[in-house]
Amino acid sequence: MSTVLRDPPDLAGDAGGIVARRAVARWGWRLFRREWRQQLLVLGLLTVAVAATIWGVGVVTNTQLSNPNYATFGTAAAQVTLPGSDPHLAADIATIQARWGPADVIENKDITTGTTQSVYLRAENPHGHFNSPLLGLVSGRYPAGPGQVALTSQVAALYGAHVGGTWRAAGTAWRVTGIAADPSNLADEFALASPGQVTHPSQVVMLLGSAAAQQAISGGNGTLPGVPAATLSFPTGQSGRVSPATVILLVEVLGLVFIGLVSVAGFSVMAQRRLRALGMLSAIGATERNLRLVMIVNGLAVGVAGALAGAAAGFAAWFAYVPALQQAAGHVVDAANLPWWAIALGVVFAVATSVLASRRPAKTMAAVPVVAALSGRPAPPKAVHRSALPGVIVFAAGVVCLATAGGLAGASGNGGSAALHLVGGLAAVIIGIVLLAPLAISMLRASSWLPVAIRIALRDLVRYRARSGAALAATTFAVFLAMGICVVASVQFENVLSWTGPNLSSSQLIVYAQPEQGGPPVASLSSTQLAEVSRRVSSLAASLHARSAVPLESAGATLHQVGAQAHKDFTGTAYVATPQLLATYGITAGQIAPGTDVLTMRPGMASLPHMELAWGNYGIQQGPGGQGHKDSVLPSCTVSSGCLTSPRMQTVSGLPSGTSAPNTVITEYTVTKYRLQTQLGGWLIQAPAPLTAAQISAARQFARTYGATVETESGSLGPGEIADGATALGIVIALSVLAMSVGLIRSETAQDLRTLTATGASGTTRRTITAATAAALGLLGAVLGMAGAVIAGLAWARSSLSVMFGDVPLTDVLILLIGLPLIAAVAGWLLAGREPPLIARQPIE
Amino acid sequence: MSRPGLDGDGQGVVSVLELRGVSKTYGQEPARVRALGGVDLSVRAGEMVAVMGPSGSGKSTLLTIAGSLEEPTSGEVLVCGMALAGMPRGRKARLRRRVIGYVFQDFNLLPGLTAAENAALPLELDGVAVPKARAAGLAALEALGVAGQAGRFPDQLSGGERQRVAIARAVVGDRRLLLADEPSGALDSVNADEVMRLLHEACQRGVATLVVTHDAQLAAWADRVVVLRDGRVSGQTTRPPGPESLLTPGEIR
């Protein structure tokens, strides 16, 4: 039959343009409104990420002053301090003002308050040239004449004074005109009087401009020519360090990478649920681009909703936290002082993550054949590429790279190359794991004696191994990451002599009686100075509510291990185990075995072979000019040369852990027996509660005043904390990946689930299938991740297995190996059991 | 009654849909399944053809191939004289937006879009301005007697109303080929008959219609009934159509 086309249809034109895109975008948006509850996990993660970013950048930006020098110098370029005992005080002030131009003169006088709180009666012009960051008015007005004073709120509270009332101090009745504060240092308590109203000041501080600073610097020695009593100091230079907000943003980006992975899985599940609707859309003429747009609009909606919710939560948290931060930081915090660029970037990153994560599922679903999509059938399982051999090769190459990196790290001058090998090795090992995952999945064999639900779960994993292989790779990666950190941390802490242990606890503080701990030898303070500092340290301890400041005596002795090739030195200071020190930690004399030379809490140190305790000038070669340097070859170890072979060491768990706290001490028995010379090295202050930023700031000011040094918690983590944190992180990542992957795999096999239900399977069967799927992936991921991490760690550290397993925290290993699959199974059991039609049939009318 | 595209003897008429020796197989040996084997079929403008046959005879496959949703393994498919073989996907999508209308057994309306929006969707996807597309959608709903439900969402409509909206979506614009896969399968007999009447009305406006159905009584609405068995055309009725014609074996050839 011949066919004549009378009126051929016009098929010219584009894909519908903006109108079509708007139509599918509208549908995508309405789908989001209908189904946002199913995307709560992704929404929640994005919300937390944005909220944490806003709160985090707010905190890190405002914890420190915008310029740390403000707290001491205001906006001045130099500060001159004149003691109140200066016989030519008035003349010196006049000289300085005459020579170096305008200066702010601040006269301080100590006031006895009856408490440890030091309060200054301070005379200064509130509208000076440089003191605006140092002075602020809270209420009332500044004093404007004789007999008037403005108090800080704490001083007002201390004396029960109020604005308009009278305050009696320094033999004068003052009228309180206002409440003032030092915005840069809220711990600075003072009573502000007008200039010239303080007689016999104990100290005069002058803030000078840049001209004075230039001349003083050119004069050298940090002194002002013609004013010998003056002590000159300058603001420290602002280093070009990375903005803290940038660091927070980087952390956010890392978090968003993980959230992005979870989102991909989440959006895949959503796309799966909409498969029939997408098929229908395609059947009536939507292009693949239109179909992708539906999913991308959903991703955009999730991203924007998460970012907005996160921004609201973040700002609420920030504004709520400002008062607490102000108290902790010890300076006034401007709640609006936020790095808005970082916040904007954080929000944009979150939205972009969601949009990017929606692209892959969108592309996958748009490519499903229309007929398959219309029937609600997912695309048949993809054939797995033969990735086993490349996987083995890449993994092996990674291990070799890591081994090389370990070797290079030991050699000097190869830092860059070692880092390159390390990064390359880690990347190759991770890629190798990803390539090997499908092979590992295909090795799952379900024996016929297993219950049918478990059999189905395992066989589905093998059937859908393109999907389950990716899930296994992600789970393995999470465990690898956690276990790798545990292994590396344990290797780092393997040498108990050179122990990069945790630093002081947050409630500890050590005052060193010399300007710089561990620095070059400096002249010790005189006995008079030490007595004064000691008295002040006790006062400081009292202000921190500590019972006492425990003196730390050093015997100038140290430990080392003699090896076949090189000896290992003990790091840290071995203090003397004074009764007061031992009592601080509840250690009684009865706990110490007679004849013990050294007490330590470092695990394994007491049993180290070839140990020597050296003191005095043992191994020190005196050079020209009296300079000493360590001999490259140590002399024989004898008591007469200042060395004791195999000192008796006892492990005492009561001693505190940490490098700075005295964790290894020399007994008084040994000090006496070998006539070791002791000297006061510092004081340990153990406060009942964590020190606040203001207390630490006050302690540092104290140290600066008396030429001492304080050490507080450094924030570095111990091996246990690192391992626990890594384990928790790994489990959270692995469980998130498992939740998404298992949901996806189970929704793909929902038809089978319907059949099972039709043949009489109960909710228990459905739960068992889901739980077994999650547990199998979790267990396999844990085993593979752990094996990969141990192999990689061994290659990198080139240690022996015994040492590795001797130090790796077994609890964390067990948690990963048993806990992860167990939690996955329980969660799978609890979350499964939904009626299959809801999963199998997408919501299409 | 004379209908556009149809004349009395069928000579010199327009074939909107033409299948020439169409075969379709699924899977690989030894699990290869032949769904269609050398099917020839032609549907003229204004003609309603019903496809009947037992389950697995290839009815739905025939419909999806005719609608450009699947490629035949061999053979040729022409819609309005244009061969689908080798046609780019974008052009096929335009064909589905402008020429072919689908009616599914389970309605397949998009949740989240109102009845009017569902009906206007093909036009909007084709870039027709929203007001114009909405007006056309409303007109289609009006013609099908569900204009009163235009603002309702699919889950607020009855089964019969949903299928009317689906038909409105399938005929909106200048469609020339209507493909219906068991359009009354999910409806009661009253609504099923009504749906077939509406499809018949579309035919009277010149739309070529291919309906897959199991119901011999509903197939009686068709101008021609094609019977498929094991993927091959095993017979077809001739006019005058009527339910009784299917019951007489002698008239099946």
Boltz contact constraints between the chains, C-beta under 6 A:
constraints:
  - contact:
      token1: [A, 3]
      token2: [B, 15]
      max_distance: 6.0
  - contact:
      token1: [A, 5]
      token2: [B, 80]
      max_distance: 6.0
  - contact:
      token1: [A, 5]
      token2: [B, 81]
      max_distance: 6.0
  - contact:
      token1: [A, 6]
      token2: [B, 14]
      max_distance: 6.0
  - contact:
      token1: [A, 8]
      token2: [B, 80]
      max_distance: 6.0
  - contact:
      token1: [A, 9]
      token2: [B, 80]
      max_distance: 6.0
  - contact:
      token1: [A, 9]
      token2: [B, 98]
      max_distance: 6.0
  - contact:
      token1: [A, 9]
      token2: [B, 99]
      max_distance: 6.0
  - contact:
      token1: [A, 11]
      token2: [B, 91]
      max_distance: 6.0
  - contact:
      token1: [A, 11]
      token2: [B, 94]
      max_distance: 6.0
  - contact:
      token1: [A, 16]
      token2: [B, 125]
      max_distance: 6.0
  - contact:
      token1: [A, 16]
      token2: [B, 126]
      max_distance: 6.0
  - contact:
      token1: [A, 16]
      token2: [B, 127]
      max_distance: 6.0
  - contact:
      token1: [A, 17]
      token2: [B, 127]
      max_distance: 6.0
  - contact:
      token1: [A, 19]
      token2: [B, 124]
      max_distance: 6.0
  - contact:
      token1: [A, 19]
      token2: [B, 127]
      max_distance: 6.0
  - contact:
      token1: [A, 20]
      token2: [B, 125]
      max_distance: 6.0
  - contact:
      token1: [A, 20]
      token2: [B, 127]
      max_distance: 6.0
  - contact:
      token1: [A, 23]
      token2: [B, 124]
      max_distance: 6.0
  - contact:
      token1: [A, 27]
      token2: [B, 110]
      max_distance: 6.0
  - contact:
      token1: [A, 27]
      token2: [B, 112]
      max_distance: 6.0
  - contact:
      token1: [A, 27]
      token2: [B, 113]
      max_distance: 6.0
  - contact:
      token1: [A, 30]
      token2: [B, 112]
      max_distance: 6.0
  - contact:
      token1: [A, 31]
      token2: [B, 112]
      max_distance: 6.0
  - contact:
      token1: [A, 34]
      token2: [B, 112]
      max_distance: 6.0
  - contact:
      token1: [A, 277]
      token2: [B, 110]
      max_distance: 6.0
  - contact:
      token1: [A, 280]
      token2: [B, 108]
      max_distance: 6.0
  - contact:
      token1: [A, 283]
      token2: [B, 102]
      max_distance: 6.0
  - contact:
      token1: [A, 284]
      token2: [B, 122]
      max_distance: 6.0
  - contact:
      token1: [A, 285]
      token2: [B, 93]
      max_distance: 6.0
  - contact:
      token1: [A, 285]
      token2: [B, 96]
      max_distance: 6.0
  - contact:
      token1: [A, 285]
      token2: [B, 97]
      max_distance: 6.0
  - contact:
      token1: [A, 285]
      token2: [B, 122]
      max_distance: 6.0
  - contact:
      token1: [A, 285]
      token2: [B, 125]
      max_distance: 6.0
  - contact:
      token1: [A, 286]
      token2: [B, 125]
      max_distance: 6.0
  - contact:
      token1: [A, 287]
      token2: [B, 93]
      max_distance: 6.0
  - contact:
      token1: [A, 370]
      token2: [B, 69]
      max_distance: 6.0
  - contact:
      token1: [A, 371]
      token2: [B, 64]
      max_distance: 6.0
  - contact:
      token1: [A, 371]
      token2: [B, 69]
      max_distance: 6.0
  - contact:
      token1: [A, 371]
      token2: [B, 70]
      max_distance: 6.0
  - contact:
      token1: [A, 843]
      token2: [B, 111]
      max_distance: 6.0
  - contact:
      token1: [A, 844]
      token2: [B, 108]
      max_distance: 6.0
  - contact:
      token1: [A, 845]
      token2: [B, 109]
      max_distance: 6.0
  - contact:
      token1: [A, 845]
      token2: [B, 111]
      max_distance: 6.0
  - contact:
      token1: [A, 845]
      token2: [B, 154]
      max_distance: 6.0
  - contact:
      token1: [A, 845]
      token2: [B, 155]
      max_distance: 6.0
